[in-house]
Amino acid sequence: MKNFSKALLALMLVLVLALAACSGGDDKKDAGKEKEEDKTEQKEGAGEEAGEEAVADSPISAFDTRSETGEVEEGGTLNFGLVSDTPFEGTLNFNFYAGAPDAEVIEWFDESLLSIDEDFQYTQDGAATFEHSEDYKVFTFKIGDNVNWHDGEPVKAEDWAFSYEVIGHADYDGPRYGSDFTVIEGMEAYNAGEADEISGIKVVDEKTLEITYTNPTPSLLAGGIWTYAMPKHIFKDIAVADMSSSDEVRKNPIGMGPFKVESIVPGESVVYSKNEDYWQGAPKLDEVILKVVDPSVVANELASGKIDVVDAFPADQYETNKDMEGVKFLGDVDNAYTYIGFKFGTWDKENAQVVYKPEESKVSDVALRKAMWYAVDNDAVGENFYQGLRWAGTTLIAPSHANFHDATIETPKYDKEKAIEILTEAGYVDTDDDGFVEDPDGNELKLNFASMSGGEVAEPIANYYIQSWRDIGLDIELLDGRLQEFNTFYDRVGNGGNDDPEVDVYMGAWSVGSDVDPTGLYGPKAMFNFPRYVNDKNTELLEKGVSDEAFDVEYRQNVYKEWQQLMVEEIPVFPTLYRAVLVPVNENLLNYTIDREDNFYRHEIGFKK
């Protein structure tokens, strides 16, 4: 057992296999890139080779991403389990949601207007098609004539434009507004209240939308276009500031997807009925019932047939349930990573930007952060808590983005003695023989660690990290002496711009979007930049990654290789684990997939005849 610390061994003695809920706020499944000819280009360069090696070497490579396919019985009810130890928050609109659980609820009744392929490239197979000018400044979108909202109203170009108007509005309280929107002509003037409309967005006719970009970037080819419409006829009379809390978002949401919301028990369950008017044809299933399933009982619910499929199965329970009768496990490399984050400042809500205040941070010394990375054995955590279905993370671009993940970058690996050496050389010494070091100025150093709840292993893992840091002389304790519930955790860490000053270090997770651009998580104007980290070189590289030059894939790969290296040196956060997504499927359920290129497939799901 490689580098397996005594602390982790002790914890494993009391380990009960269950879920460690490490899902976080995300910008997930926002759609991908662009054309078939670009796909070949994206596969050139050294970045892809290193990334694909990381995926090929991962334990998930042996799994299928699709269930059995074939003709299905018309009708029936699918019982879908949303695995969580907490309720879903209930912001059920793509334009406003922040957490992954809400996205799982939304995706049954609403969807992107554009589709993607396996490399996150946009295709012409979705509810809308598109063209762009040679210089990428003007994109023209055409919505299909048979694409309608659940109330029968057609999805119009003005609905798509309306979503931009809402997100760009000064009173918008969601997490979407950022660099993907400010590159649109006239957006910043509109956001500042200097214009009543967005000059770069033009409704050409009922089904045609044109968007003009001032500074087009490669991100437009990979999720940088907001592809979710908003029914203007429903929301037009609701003040933007009130939309996210309105009944139209919370209680009676509608979409354009294959199923319609019939009823909601807030935070607990949703009943959907088939949308006979779905643009690809009526679904095979009559009904879908989504319910929150606690990770401690998910295996029993599957084995008893009470649920047919879940959004993701706890990896730590797989070994004891892999031979479950009547179930096939699907698996893929997840677009996600867990990480340890360090707090350096706050969020300026008025100006929508990070306030970087390292002088007030207890963790501003990179030597301290580096020692904390060396002090933990993430290989052992992945192997022993997750049976190898999570594995040590290295850089902040996950191997799911094989074109850009650089597995050749050397990162800290578990070495307790090196961690102690780093602290000692930096001036962290124990002057009063209490077992804990003081900071280089001789001041007491006490750190609060925030971590979220999520099944039986969440607390042992949090305790393992704490004990590993205490073993190198750091006085660190769990915030409030307990794990935080999912929504509370992210509120205290920074969601909504709320930063609890008691948080010094935290363990979070990201489900990352289609585009490799990390600006939305680490940029100076990104609300999701929870560390509240700002660095000139970081900003420079993030800007280069979406520059005109970055349309050259090799150039962009080199930029993000340099960025990954910078983050290893700066360590505003460090990745702990990459992970597999495991989805058990009732063996009688056909045409179910977790392959990201299968964008619009839910209408085809059904049970064997």
Buried (B, 14 or more C-beta within 10 A) or exposed (E): EEEBBEBBEEBBEEBEBBBBBBBBBBBBBBBBBBBEEBBEBBBEBEBBBBBBBBBEEBBBEEBBBBBBEEEBEEEBBBBBBBBBBBBBBBBBBBBBBBBBBBBBBBBBBBBBBBBBBEBBBBBBBBBBBBEBEEEBBBBBBBBBEEBBBBEEBBBBBBBBBBBBBBBBBEEBBBBBBBBBBBBBBBBBBBBEEEEEEBEBBBBEEEBBBBBBBEBBBBBBBBBBBBBBBBBBEBBEEBEBEEBBBBEBBBEEBBBBBBBBBEEBEEBEBBBBBBBEBBBBEBBBBBBBBBBBBBBBBBBEBBBEEEBBBBBBBBBBBBEEBEEBEEBBBBBBBBBBBBBBBBBBBBBEEEEBBBBBBBEEBBBBBBBBBBBBBBBBBBBBBBBBBBBBBBBBBBBBBBBBBBBBBBBBBEBBBBBBEBBBBBBBEBBBBBEEEEEBBBBBEEEEBEBBBBBBBBBBBBBBBBBBBBBBBBBBBBBBEBBEEEBBBBBBBBBBBBBBBEBBEEBBBBBBBBBBBBBBBBBBBBBBBBBBBBBBBBBEEBBBBBBBBBBEEBBBBEBBBBBBBBBBBBBBEBBBBBBBBBBBBBBBBBBBBBBBBBEBBBBBBBBBBBBEE
